[in-house]
C-alpha cells in the first residue's frame, strides 16, 4: 500500500498512508488521517474521563455529572434490617359527638290484658284506723274507710299530694267524742252546710270531682 497508494479521500476526509510501518494505525491529526503508533492504556485512570484517587478494596466507579468524570467510591451496602417498632404515642383528644339519629317509629300496641274479676258488695272495705288528733289523707286511703277516734277534736287535711282522679273517694267515720273537721291543704274543698262531721258516729265521703278538687258529702255541720 505504501508503494502504490498515495492518497485517498473518504467522505471528503483525506487518508494519507505515506510512511506507514508495521503495526501502525491511522490517526486523525485534525486535518487528515496519517500513520501512527497505536495508543495503549496502562491503567483505568489513564482514560480521560476517569479520575481515581487512593482506591480501596471493593470500591466501584460512580459517575459524577458535575465533573463529567467517573470516580472511585464505596459501593452502597445492603439495606439493614428494620428497627423495632417504637412505643405507641399518647391517645389524642376525643372528637366531638355526632348528631343524634332520627327516632324510630313506635312499635305496635300490645294486646289488651285479661279483664279482672268483677267486685261485689260482699267484699269487705279496707279500714284505716286513726286515733290521733291530726291526720293527712294519702293516696293509699283511696277507696278505704278512715276511722277517727279521739276524745279531743280531730283535724283531717286534704292536700295536693293525695293525687285522686275524678270519681275516686275516701270514706270518713267519726268514732270518738271529739268531732272531726276536714280542712284543705292546698286542694279545693267544699261541703254543705260545712266541713265538720256533725256528731259522734257521723260519717262522710270525700269525693274527687277533678284535679285537686273535692266535695265532702255526708252528715255535716257548719
Secondary structure, DSSP 8 states (H G I E B T S, - for coil): -TTT---EEETTEEEE-TT--TTEEEEE-SSSEEEEE----SSGGGSTTEE--S--TTEEEEEETTTTEEEEEE----------------------------------------------TTS---EEEE-SSEEE--GGGTTSEEEE--SS-EEEEEEGGG---TT-EEEEEE-SSS-EEEEEEBSEEEESS-SEE-STT-EEEEEEEETTEEEEEESEE-
